[in-house]
Amino acid sequence: MVFLNASEKNKRFKNFLQSIWNFLLSQTGTFLIGVSAIAVGTYQFYINKPILKYQTALTNIVSSVNDNDLKVTIKEKEYKDLYQTTVVLSNNGEQALAGEDVSKIGHDPIRIVIPKKAKVVSYILDKNQTSPEVSVKLVAIEGAIVLDFDFLNPGSQIAVTLLHEYPDTDFVIRGSALNVTSIGREWNKTEERIFIISLVSAFYIFFIAAYILRRIKRRRS
């Protein structure tokens, strides 16, 4: 086993830092920095700020696993297991979205998709979380609930509360409108930071490792 003294360790560490610095100044390094800037800019413009975003929140209303006297009765039927999911659609763009610009029923309306396994027993427009200036009605179609609104101004939102029997239900919003081709799930700030850091770190680690290995091979040859 070979042991390195302090001076040799410092020398190797300095060589490592010098290799990284040389890499950043190389054509590959500058290319990587440019690609990273474009990636972050693309994320900020196209992913982080789409016109429409949605988020969901699940709550356990009553569970047969728990020892309690709670009973939930809907339309004269009692449920031992019941869950509540609130789906919130918000306009994060800079322009209002008019209902007349939304794809109509039968084409691609803005709707909450209802999986069959969810067993939805009831749904309502949550007026406590829906922006007061938004006029909206819920229209049930096969496998979905259409959000029929007049205008959805920037910063405004529509909230729908669904009661369902199956806990692991992933409710999503689909649809299209003028200048809207997709509706994305909203990320929280922590998820956004993790995504950016992971993406950029992966690029740098890969290219730096490849650069250092290439220099080591050159020195040995």
ABEGO torsion letter per residue (X at the ends): XBBBBAAAAAAAAAAAAAAAAAAAABAAAAAAAAAAAAAAAAAAAAAABBABBBBBBBBBABBAABBBABBBBBGGBBBABBBBBBBBBBBABABBBBAAABBBBGBBBBBBBBBAAAGBABBBBBAAABBAABBBBBBBBBGBBBBBBABBBBGBBBBBBBBBABABBBBBBBEBBBGBABBBBBBBAAAAAAAAAAAAAAAAAAAAAAAAAAAAAAAAX
